[in-house]
Amino acid sequence: MHQMKKIEKIFDTAMTEDLTPYADLLKKMKKKLPFFGGTRRIAAAVLCEYLGDISKIDMDALPGVTKRDMSGQVVFEDVKDGKARIFINVGKNHRVSPGDLIREIVKRSGIDGKLIGKIDIHTTYSFIEVPEQYAELVLLSMDNIKLKGVPVVAEPAKRKKPVTK
């Protein structure tokens, strides 16, 4: 498998799968290393084994990395009628409801829940629409939180690809 495809698969797994058993294994493995930074070294070792030589990878072209414009602001690709779509890695399998998402966003970002637009909850992920001017605030407020026991990953949604026939 091509390295970039492998990296995309890693990002997809990190955002959509329940990795709790692997996190538990990582904790046990970390105890075997006698120095600080064990988790980082184990992750790097796994990537080394999985990807091999990465010297030719363009690090700026990695998938899953939040795009920023020249001013440092997050770029939202999927904006329609002034609403930006945000991807969140929790869905029906995590027993997440629209109310859960709205409550968490309101609690953490402080925006009015009435401003939140369409919410699409899929099996392992969700999309929410928020006014473009609040999108970065909502995105940042969802950083380092757990929802229904799942560590949340939120990022700007990618623009929908047109269906080709």
PyMOL commands that set and color helices and strands:
alter all, ss='L'
color gray80, all
select helices_A, chain A and resi 3-16+20-30+38-51+59-61+92-94+98-109+113-115+132-141
alter helices_A, ss='H'
color red, helices_A
select strands_A, chain A and resi 79-80+83-88+119-121+126-131+146-147+150-151+154-156
alter strands_A, ss='S'
color yellow, strands_A
deselect
rebuild
show_as cartoon
